[in-house]
Amino acid sequence: MRLYGIKNCDTCRRALRELRAAGREVDVVDVRAGGLPDERIAAFLAAFGERLVNRSSATWRGLPEGERSAAPAALIAAHPGLMKRPVVEDGERLWLGWRDEVRDEIIG
């Protein structure tokens, strides 16, 4: 299982803590530190569409108006902090965010 997020994101830390408490082994990928390969961005966009771009984030608010109209893949490649997080990957399955429904589906 992999958790794609940002090291200092409270939601990512909570998801990681709860997954590990449930006995899941989780590899953490800090997208801000290392970015995301294009194939992961494409897979996440195929699964989640525009919902992958966090338009309520501080990163989004700091973008110049003209840059906001770029394609989602380009936005996330240039500004990984724009990705809604976490993205949890387990084999072929992907989940976006850490709502109760996501947690219940993964942990049970």
C-alpha positions in Angstrom: 0.0 0.0 0.0 1.2 3.5 -0.8 0.0 6.8 0.5 0.7 9.8 -1.7 0.6 13.1 0.2 2.7 15.7 2.0 4.7 15.0 5.1 3.3 17.9 7.1 -0.4 17.5 6.0 -2.6 16.7 9.0 -5.0 14.6 7.0 -2.1 12.5 5.5 -0.6 12.0 9.0 -4.0 10.9 10.4 -4.5 8.5 7.5 -1.0 7.0 7.9 -1.5 6.7 11.7 -4.9 4.9 11.3 -3.7 2.6 8.5 -0.6 1.6 10.5 -2.8 1.1 13.7 -4.9 -1.3 11.6 -1.8 -3.3 10.8 -1.4 -2.1 7.2 2.2 -1.6 5.9 2.3 1.7 4.1 5.0 3.3 1.9 4.7 7.1 2.0 5.4 9.2 -1.0 5.9 12.9 -0.2 4.8 14.5 -3.5 6.1 17.9 -2.5 9.6 16.6 -1.8 9.9 14.3 -4.8 7.1 15.2 -7.2 5.0 12.7 -9.0 5.9 10.7 -12.1 3.8 11.6 -15.1 2.3 8.1 -15.2 1.0 8.4 -11.6 -0.5 11.8 -12.3 -2.2 10.3 -15.4 -3.5 7.3 -13.4 -4.8 9.5 -10.6 -6.5 11.9 -13.1 -8.1 8.9 -14.9 -9.5 7.7 -11.6 -10.6 11.0 -10.1 -10.7 13.6 -12.9 -10.7 17.2 -11.9 -11.4 16.3 -8.2 -7.6 15.6 -8.0 -6.9 19.3 -8.1 -7.5 20.9 -4.7 -9.0 24.3 -5.5 -9.4 25.2 -1.9 -5.7 24.9 -1.0 -3.4 27.7 -0.2 -1.3 26.7 -3.2 -4.3 27.2 -5.5 -5.0 30.6 -3.9 -1.4 31.6 -4.5 -1.4 30.8 -8.2 -1.7 33.6 -10.7 -5.1 33.7 -12.4 -3.6 32.8 -15.8 -1.9 29.7 -14.4 -5.1 28.3 -12.9 -6.4 27.5 -16.4 -3.6 25.1 -17.2 -4.4 21.4 -17.7 -4.7 19.5 -14.4 -1.7 17.3 -15.2 0.5 20.3 -15.8 -0.7 22.0 -12.7 0.0 19.0 -10.5 3.4 18.4 -12.1 4.4 22.0 -11.5 2.8 22.3 -8.1 2.4 18.9 -6.4 0.8 20.6 -3.4 -2.3 21.2 -5.5 -3.1 17.5 -5.4 -6.0 16.7 -3.1 -4.6 14.3 -0.5 -4.0 11.7 0.4 -4.2 9.4 -2.6 -4.1 5.8 -1.2 -3.0 3.1 -3.6 -3.4 -0.6 -2.9 -2.6 -2.7 -5.9 -5.1 -1.6 -8.6 -7.4 0.3 -6.2 -7.2 4.0 -5.6 -8.9 6.2 -3.0 -8.9 10.0 -2.8 -9.0 11.9 0.5 -9.5 10.4 4.0 -13.2 10.7 4.6 -15.0 8.2 6.8 -16.2 6.2 3.8 -12.7 5.9 2.5 -11.3 4.8 5.9 -14.1 2.3 6.4 -13.6 0.8 2.9 -9.9 0.4 3.4 -9.7 -0.5 7.1 -13.1 -2.0 7.6 
